[in-house]
Amino acid sequence: MIKNEDFIVKNLGERTHPSPLPLSHSNDDLVSNFTNDDERFLHEISLKKVSQIISGTPAENACWSDLITFEAAGPREKLFFDPEKIKCGIVTCGGLCPGINSVIRGIVMELYYRYSCRAIYGFRYGYLGMVKESGIDPVLLTPDTVEDIHNTGGTFLGSSRGHQDVNKMVDRLMNFGISVLFCIGGDGTLRAAHLIAEEILNRGLTISVIAVPKTIDNDINFVEKTFGFETAFSIAVNSIQSAHTEARDSLNGIGIVRLMGRESGYIAANAALASQDVNYVLVPEIPFELEGPHGLYSILKTRLERRRHAVIVVAEGAGQHFFGSEAERGKDSSGNTKLGDIGIFLKDNIAKYFKSINFKANIKYIDPSYIIRSAPPIPSDSIFCTQLAQNAVHAAMAGKTDMLVGIWNYHFTHVPIATATRERKLINPESNLWLSVIEATGQPAYIGNDPIFLSKTRIMGQKD
């Protein structure tokens, strides 16, 4: 169970340096204001639920402290570091994602122009480049070196996967005299950043570790959305439209599109809603079966008999029970359970099923994953990346550490890394998001034959 103390952000010490930012404390003076540490935002915004939390005692003893709140992001009036005298480092890790270069550029520009920090180093090829034995030296970053990188996909600094020795990485920071490390990456990167921050504190060092969560799957807990997510499902719509065209123009055509989403199906769900051409969405959070009267084969056959085409969107982590247990599948270099290829599996097995009943079907399969991952961000994501970068710099200069910058209910927030990585953010099958998917596709709320699930759901009419 989460508690308010889980959202207390660590500080390196007293802030004594005045901020160089020309900001204000007053309203109505046409100047933005500094942010105070006691400014916080509610996690839960439903009035009914908030009332339930604080109504356990008489009104005069209302338990406002029981409400989960986030520390507000933003520039502080007093800084822990003298920005002109420190060195900062940036590292990008894990798989590619639209917007990484925009975040790198945003951090460099904010440090250089707003805080007059001139010593900014980019550690190349992920955490591997933070280990001296790799022989990979960091590069000096300036506005000139990052001027145009936001127009391209990928990461200007390079990336890698896999674990590195935390002690060696902290040694590397000390060797270069780094005072602030910005870590841009997903769940594994964030967990490593937390270990780095812990080792720094154990050594009694004053090095800030600030994370900007990068996961195309949008699965970081207590973060409303992550950068690159909107770009991902927006580009995925093009693949869905192609699959729909291929399916529609063939007799009994079936278009299958496999999208990213190891444990969370946010890209698949949002791409389906954005395209309006999808008939079935399969995600890791919702179980499904292939055979039986209410399995995918049966409902797909009914759809083809009625409409002569169908489009299926499947997240990469869906249906993993078809590939054996997690122990049988093993781990990848990042420590994640290996995934069976559900897209190819569905393509092959759906083809076998229709062949077995002598029903001619034309199947087209599309996997746009690498096209999506390596794309530059769309404008809305570019804006978001810049704002995340700016708030990450503000947090670092204030001496915050072991935290990430996120967004919640349209407000930028600080979240302790350990709290954000405690578990993955998943689609709630009873949420409005999933209800929208069900209503937009017309698919059954449950695709399978379990009598318990069937008794709790009803078959909805198929969308034309």
Phi, psi and omega in degrees: 000131181282147179231163182300326180294342176291349184248017175276122183273139180285145176237142182286335181163191183293141179263120185237348183265132178291141178290140177280356183282132182277067183255182191233175172241354188250152175271162175064027176244012177066017179234132178298152184259154170293158178255134178267152180295335182275002175277122185224158181240141180292139172285315181259125182249358177290123181300321180298314182290323177297318179297320179297323181293318187264000184265010181287344180231168176305155187306323183289345179244028183306134186272068178297333181291346179280348180283133177283129180225155178252143172291135181287137173279164177140170182289138177259150182289324179249140183248152174280320181261149165274103190300335181282348185246007184246166174244140181241151177234150177231136177223141177240134186226162174082197182289162179289158183200138177302131174106353181302313181296328177294323178291315178304309181299317181299319179295313181299313182297318181294315179298315189286310188270326184267327182246001177059031174274123186253347182255092183236120183247140175254117176279124188270147176060047171068204181296338176303320180287354177265006177251123185305321184297344179290337182075012181259112182274148176288164178246147177282129182254132177226167175305326180292320183288336182251010189307315187247006189292338182290348179274356182239157176278185179076202179228125179303329184270351185080166184213170176199166176243170176102159184275147173233160181291120183298318181298320180292325178292320177293321175303318181297319177298319179293321180300324181265001178066034182286132177257336180222132175241122175261121181251121180248111183180179182270205187304312180296319178297319181294320178297319178293321178299321177297318178295321177298314180298319179296316179296321177300314180293323178297329179275356181074025181270158178247075176238125180275137175241113182240131182250144168244110187294126179238102173212117182297339182281348180061040188247020177275128184290147179063022173231120187298316175207155178247155183294148182092340183295312181296321177298318183300307184285336176293315178291325180300331179302323179299319179293322178295319178297321177295316179297321179294317179298315179299317182290315184296326185270009175238146176292124183055045180282138178234120175257126179243125179240122178260126181240168180292160179140083183295308182239345183234137185259032185296320181295313180300315182295313183289324177295321178296318179294322182289328184275323183064016180247008187260140179255333180217129176243124181245122184231161183298331186284341186245117181292152175211159178236159180265316188261174179092169185296337180243015178278174184299319181303313185293313183288332177291319178297317178298319179298314181295322178297329183269318188242346176071009172200160179202151176235129179243130172246128183231132174282147187300334182267002180286153172061029183289346177294343177286349185249014178094183183284167177299323179297322180290330183276337177077188184242153174266186185293340179267000180088004178275148176297132179295143180257139168286151182280093185293332180295307178296322179301312180295316180304310183292317185282328174294320177298317179296320181297310183292328175293323182293335179255010177059045180242113184287123177227144178249114186251130175241132186240132180229131175233099183267017191307308185288331175295319181290313184300323187265006183280153171288159184286151172286164185307317181296324176290323178300318177299313182298317180299316180298317181292322176298316180298314181299316181289331175296319178293317177303315181297317181296314181297332178279357179085016173291154177205163179056042183217164175237159175262127179227190176221140181213124181051044175071012177244138177281137189226164170253131180229128175303137184300318182300324179289318182292331184260008181297323175204163182280151171276126184237158173290130174276119181302341180258011183279165176295329178300310182290327175299320178298320178297313180300316182288326181286324181270329186079010181286158176299148177297333177222125178257095183168186189239005180298120184298332180292312179294319181297325181289339181264350182235167176227149180287122179269155180297139180289142178282139174283000000 
